[in-house]
């Protein structure tokens, strides 16, 4: 018997409809079974919160100190090696107000010693040094500050754990691991950097940035919201004062304890700050950083060095005498 052509065509069309319909249904079923992307609960890791948005990137750095021209020496010889560009906001403010900024770099001049540089300097700035100061250099710096020279030490988390040891006899403090903050501090300046770094988990801030406000001392004048990245906490004792303190809710990385922490301190002719990033061009105008930089510049040029009052650096004769020994850094 011969097949009906119309029946064959109908059967073929039915098969096509079934196959096409099944194929069209597959994406629908698949899309219904695909789980939705997981939502992160940690606000500090959200892309929209990756950068601080505390203030517009504008402002100006003003100096109020009415000081005669001074010479500020920046340490580039103990491993930190900051460049003029990396701290340009501070350098530019000083130069614009008639002061001179020089860099101490014994690699560029093998005959140069720190004590030789201090003889002609009015202030000395060191940023996160990584190499230890010699006994002669420490004695020279102590004589320098005793004579009225200004000393500023800036830290960062990479070096904060060892800065107390690097400065050894200068700050004269136990290292960060030697005891709690109640440990008796019998040093000349009674200030030190502690281990770890500070951070905030506030959703409006970058994870490793903290807000700091002025407490006591000239460094904190007019500072209500300085933005410090990876700041190291500091500890003070005796006559030293806390110049800047972080906001409540700040966490210390080594203890995971929340609170308000000192991030800058000063005593007499010496000041320390647990951060150096605020000097960078990208951070200089965040929050009240330009006010802090202006205060720092004023501190550097406000000393009154009296060379005749500087004690002489101890000498040691014979081979192996430390570089700069016997040189009174406060004067010839």
C-alpha positions in Angstrom: 0.0 0.0 0.0 1.3 3.4 -0.9 1.8 6.0 1.8 -0.3 9.1 1.8 1.9 12.1 0.9 -0.2 14.5 3.0 0.2 12.2 6.1 4.0 12.1 5.7 4.2 15.9 5.5 2.0 16.3 8.6 4.2 13.9 10.5 7.4 15.8 9.5 5.9 19.1 10.6 4.9 17.7 14.0 8.4 16.4 14.6 9.9 19.8 13.7 7.6 21.7 16.0 8.4 19.3 18.9 12.2 19.7 18.4 12.2 23.4 18.1 9.9 23.9 21.1 12.2 21.7 23.3 15.3 23.7 22.2 13.6 27.0 23.0 12.6 25.8 26.5 16.1 24.8 27.5 17.4 28.3 28.2 14.3 29.1 30.1 14.8 26.1 32.5 18.5 26.8 32.8 18.0 30.5 33.7 15.5 29.5 36.4 18.0 27.1 38.0 21.0 29.6 38.0 21.6 31.0 41.5 21.9 34.7 42.0 25.4 36.2 42.7 26.3 36.3 46.4 26.2 39.8 48.0 29.3 40.8 50.1 28.6 42.0 53.6 32.0 43.7 54.2 31.6 47.3 53.1 35.3 48.0 53.1 35.7 45.6 50.2 33.0 47.1 48.1 34.3 48.8 44.9 32.4 52.0 45.6 34.3 52.3 49.0 37.8 51.5 47.6 38.9 55.2 47.9 38.5 57.8 50.6 36.0 60.5 49.7 36.6 62.8 52.6 37.2 66.0 50.9 37.8 67.6 47.5 41.3 67.5 46.1 42.0 71.2 46.5 43.2 73.6 49.1 46.5 75.3 49.9 49.3 74.8 52.5 49.8 77.9 54.6 52.7 78.6 56.9 52.1 81.0 59.8 55.6 81.0 61.4 57.3 84.4 60.9 60.9 82.9 60.9 64.0 84.0 59.2 65.3 81.8 56.5 66.2 78.3 57.8 67.9 75.2 56.4 66.0 71.9 56.7 67.9 68.7 56.0 66.0 65.6 54.9 67.6 62.3 55.6 68.2 60.2 52.4 71.1 58.2 53.9 69.5 55.7 56.2 67.5 53.6 53.8 64.3 55.6 53.4 65.7 57.8 50.6 62.6 60.1 50.1 62.8 62.3 47.0 61.8 65.9 46.6 58.9 64.8 44.5 57.5 62.3 47.1 57.2 65.1 49.7 56.7 68.0 47.3 53.8 69.7 49.2 56.1 70.2 52.2 59.1 71.1 50.2 57.2 73.6 48.1 55.7 75.2 51.2 59.1 75.6 52.8 60.8 77.0 49.7 57.9 79.4 49.0 58.4 80.9 52.4 62.1 81.5 51.9 63.6 78.4 53.5 66.1 76.0 52.1 65.6 72.2 51.8 68.6 69.9 51.4 69.0 66.1 51.3 71.6 64.3 53.3 72.9 61.5 51.0 76.3 59.9 51.8 76.0 57.8 48.7 76.2 60.9 46.5 79.1 62.2 48.5 81.2 59.6 50.3 82.9 62.3 52.4 79.6 63.6 53.8 78.6 62.8 57.4 75.3 63.4 59.2 77.0 65.5 61.8 78.6 67.7 59.1 75.1 68.3 57.7 73.7 69.1 61.1 76.3 71.8 61.7 74.7 73.9 59.0 71.1 72.8 59.6 68.3 74.3 61.6 66.0 71.2 61.4 66.3 67.6 60.5 63.6 65.4 59.0 63.8 61.6 58.8 61.2 59.5 57.1 60.9 55.8 58.0 64.6 55.0 58.2 65.6 51.4 57.7 69.2 51.5 58.7 70.4 52.1 62.2 72.0 55.4 63.3 75.5 55.0 64.6 76.4 56.0 68.2 78.1 59.1 66.9 75.1 60.1 64.8 72.7 59.6 67.8 75.0 61.7 69.9 75.1 64.4 67.2 71.3 64.5 66.9 71.0 64.8 70.7 73.5 67.7 70.7 71.6 69.2 67.7 68.2 69.2 69.5 69.8 70.4 72.8 71.1 73.4 70.9 67.7 74.2 69.6 67.6 72.3 66.3 64.3 70.8 65.4 64.0 67.0 64.8 60.9 65.3 63.1 60.6 61.6 62.7 57.9 60.1 60.5 57.0 56.4 60.4 55.0 53.9 58.5 53.9 50.3 59.4 56.7 48.7 57.4 59.3 50.3 59.8 57.3 51.2 62.9 58.2 48.0 64.7 61.9 48.8 64.5 62.1 52.6 64.5 62.5 52.7 68.3 65.5 50.4 68.0 66.9 52.3 65.0 66.8 55.5 66.9 68.0 53.7 70.0 69.8 56.2 72.2 68.1 59.2 70.6 64.6 58.4 71.7 65.9 56.0 74.3 62.7 54.0 74.5 62.1 50.3 74.7 61.1 48.7 71.4 57.4 48.0 70.7 57.6 44.5 71.9 59.3 45.2 75.2 56.3 46.0 77.3 52.9 47.8 77.7 52.4 51.5 77.5 52.7 51.7 81.2 56.4 50.7 81.0 58.5 53.5 82.6 59.9 55.7 79.8 63.1 57.3 81.0 64.4 58.6 77.7 65.4 62.1 76.7 62.2 62.6 74.6 59.9 59.9 75.9 58.1 59.1 72.6 58.1 55.9 70.6 56.3 54.1 67.7 54.3 51.0 68.6 54.0 47.8 66.4 51.2 47.3 63.9 49.0 49.7 62.1 45.7 51.4 62.6 42.6 51.0 60.5 38.9 51.8 60.4 36.0 49.6 59.2 33.6 52.5 58.7 31.9 51.9 55.4 32.7 55.5 54.4 36.4 55.0 54.6 39.2 53.0 53.0 40.0 50.0 55.2 43.6 51.2 56.0 42.9 54.9 56.6 42.1 56.6 59.8 40.8 60.0 60.8 42.9 62.0 63.3 42.2 65.3 65.1 44.4 67.6 67.0 44.9 67.0 70.8 47.7 69.0 72.3 50.8 70.7 70.8 51.3 72.9 67.8 51.1 70.0 65.3 47.4 69.5 65.9 46.3 73.2 65.8 43.3 73.5 63.5 43.3 69.8 62.5 39.9 68.2 62.8 40.1 65.5 60.2 43.5 64.5 59.0 43.5 61.4 56.8 46.4 59.0 57.6 47.0 55.8 55.7 48.5 52.8 57.5 49.4 54.9 60.5 51.5 53.5 63.3 50.3 54.2 66.9 52.7 56.1 69.1 53.2 56.0 72.9 54.3 58.9 75.1 55.5 59.4 78.6 56.8 62.1 80.9 56.6 65.6 79.4 55.8 64.5 75.9 52.3 65.4 74.7 49.9 63.7 72.2 49.6 66.0 69.2 47.1 64.0 67.1 44.7 61.2 68.1 42.6 58.9 65.9 38.8 58.8 66.1 37.0 56.4 68.4 36.5 53.0 66.8 40.0 52.8 65.3 41.4 49.3 65.4 45.1 48.3 66.1 46.1 45.5 63.8 48.2 43.6 66.4 45.6 43.5 69.2 42.3 43.9 67.3 41.2 46.4 70.0 39.1 49.4 69.1 39.6 52.8 70.6 41.3 56.2 70.1 45.1 56.0 69.6 47.8 58.6 69.6 49.3 59.0 66.1 51.6 62.0 66.7 53.5 63.5 69.6 55.9 66.2 70.4 58.2 67.3 73.2 60.4 70.4 73.0 62.3 70.4 69.8 61.3 66.9 68.7 58.1 65.6 67.1 57.1 62.2 65.8 54.2 61.2 63.5 53.1 57.6 62.8 52.5 58.2 59.1 54.4 59.7 56.2 51.8 59.2 53.3 50.0 62.4 54.2 53.0 64.3 52.6 52.5 62.7 49.2 51.0 64.8 46.5 48.0 62.4 46.2 47.1 62.7 49.9 48.2 66.2 50.8 44.8 67.8 50.3 42.6 65.0 51.8 40.7 66.1 54.9 42.8 68.5 56.9 46.1 67.1 55.7 47.1 70.5 54.3 46.7 72.0 57.7 48.8 69.3 59.3 51.5 69.8 56.7 51.5 73.6 57.3 51.8 72.9 61.1 54.7 70.5 60.4 56.5 73.1 58.3 56.0 75.7 61.0 57.5 73.4 63.6 60.5 72.7 61.4 61.4 76.4 61.1 60.4 77.6 64.6 63.5 76.5 66.5 66.2 78.8 67.7 69.5 76.9 67.4 72.4 78.2 69.5 75.6 76.6 68.2 77.6 77.8 71.2 75.4 75.8 73.5 75.7 72.5 71.7 77.7 69.9 73.5 80.6 68.3 71.7 80.0 64.8 70.2 82.2 62.2 72.1 85.4 61.4 70.3 87.1 58.1 69.8 90.7 58.0 68.4 92.3 55.3 66.4 91.2 53.1 63.5 87.5 52.4 63.3 86.4 55.7 64.9 82.7 56.3 64.0 82.0 58.7 61.1 81.5 62.2 62.3 83.1 61.6 65.8 84.4 64.7 67.5 82.3 67.1 65.4 80.0 69.4 67.4 76.9 69.4 65.1 75.6 72.5 66.7 78.5 74.6 65.6 82.2 74.6 64.6 
